[in-house]
């Protein structure tokens, strides 16, 4: 697995297509892989949508914070669902 992050410059993508394209690439990431986003504004709405869609599954790191360019690296974390669940190994204790 390569540690090099993919880069997507959303300034070149039509606004109505941006989030769908970003989420498509994020969904394809394996644990430990990252996607870098380049934008002309702080993508706070994207961050909020990502946390609502996949809470705690990604690490959001600002590499550059304006004023004219924002660069964010989003890394997919390894998930450990058993920590947040009463279930173990798929056998629910209910």
C-alpha positions as CSV (number, residue, x, y, z in Angstrom):
1,X,0.0,0.0,0.0
2,X,1.4,3.4,-0.9
3,X,1.5,6.1,1.7
4,X,1.4,8.9,-0.9
5,X,-1.9,10.8,-0.6
6,X,-4.0,11.4,-3.7
7,X,-4.7,15.1,-4.4
8,X,-7.9,16.6,-5.6
9,X,-8.1,20.3,-6.6
10,X,-11.8,21.1,-6.1
11,X,-11.3,24.5,-7.6
12,X,-11.4,22.7,-11.0
13,X,-14.7,20.9,-10.3
14,X,-18.2,22.3,-10.7
15,X,-19.5,23.2,-7.2
16,X,-22.5,20.8,-7.4
17,X,-20.1,17.8,-8.2
18,X,-17.5,18.5,-5.5
19,X,-18.8,16.6,-2.4
20,X,-19.9,13.6,-4.4
21,X,-16.5,13.3,-6.1
22,X,-14.7,13.8,-2.7
23,X,-16.8,11.2,-0.9
24,X,-16.3,8.8,-3.8
25,X,-12.6,9.0,-3.3
26,X,-12.8,8.9,0.5
27,X,-14.9,5.7,0.3
28,X,-12.2,4.1,-1.8
29,X,-9.5,4.7,0.7
30,X,-8.0,1.9,2.8
31,X,-7.2,2.5,6.5
32,X,-4.1,4.7,6.7
33,X,-4.5,6.2,3.2
34,X,-5.2,9.9,2.7
35,X,-6.7,12.3,0.3
36,X,-5.5,15.9,0.0
37,X,-8.0,18.6,-0.9
38,X,-7.0,21.9,-2.4
39,X,-9.6,24.7,-2.2
40,X,-10.1,28.5,-2.4
41,X,-12.0,28.6,0.9
42,X,-12.1,26.7,4.2
43,X,-14.2,23.6,3.5
44,X,-16.0,23.6,6.9
45,X,-19.3,22.4,5.4
46,X,-17.5,19.4,3.9
47,X,-15.9,18.6,7.3
48,X,-19.3,18.7,9.1
49,X,-20.9,16.5,6.4
50,X,-18.0,14.0,6.7
51,X,-18.4,13.8,10.5
52,X,-22.1,13.3,10.1
53,X,-21.7,10.6,7.5
54,X,-18.7,8.8,9.0
55,X,-18.2,10.0,12.6
56,X,-14.7,9.4,13.9
57,X,-13.5,7.5,10.8
58,X,-11.3,10.2,9.3
59,X,-8.6,12.5,10.6
60,X,-8.9,16.1,9.2
61,X,-5.5,18.0,9.1
62,X,-5.0,21.5,7.8
63,X,-1.8,21.7,5.8
64,X,-2.4,25.3,4.7
65,X,-5.1,27.6,6.0
66,X,-5.7,30.5,3.7
67,X,-6.1,33.3,3.1
68,X,-6.2,32.4,-0.6
69,X,-5.6,28.6,-0.5
70,X,-6.6,25.8,1.8
71,X,-5.0,22.4,1.7
72,X,-6.5,19.7,3.9
73,X,-5.4,16.1,4.3
74,X,-8.1,13.6,5.2
75,X,-6.8,10.3,6.4
76,X,-8.9,7.2,6.9
77,X,-8.4,5.8,10.4
78,X,-8.4,2.1,11.2
79,X,-11.8,1.3,12.7
80,X,-12.4,-0.6,15.9
81,X,-16.2,-1.0,16.1
82,X,-16.0,-3.5,19.0
83,X,-14.9,-0.7,21.3
84,X,-18.2,1.1,20.9
85,X,-20.5,-1.9,20.9
86,X,-21.7,-4.6,23.2
87,X,-21.1,-7.0,20.4
88,X,-18.0,-9.2,20.0
89,X,-17.1,-10.9,16.8
90,X,-20.5,-10.3,15.3
91,X,-22.4,-12.2,18.1
92,X,-24.7,-9.7,19.7
93,X,-25.2,-10.0,23.4
94,X,-28.9,-9.1,23.4
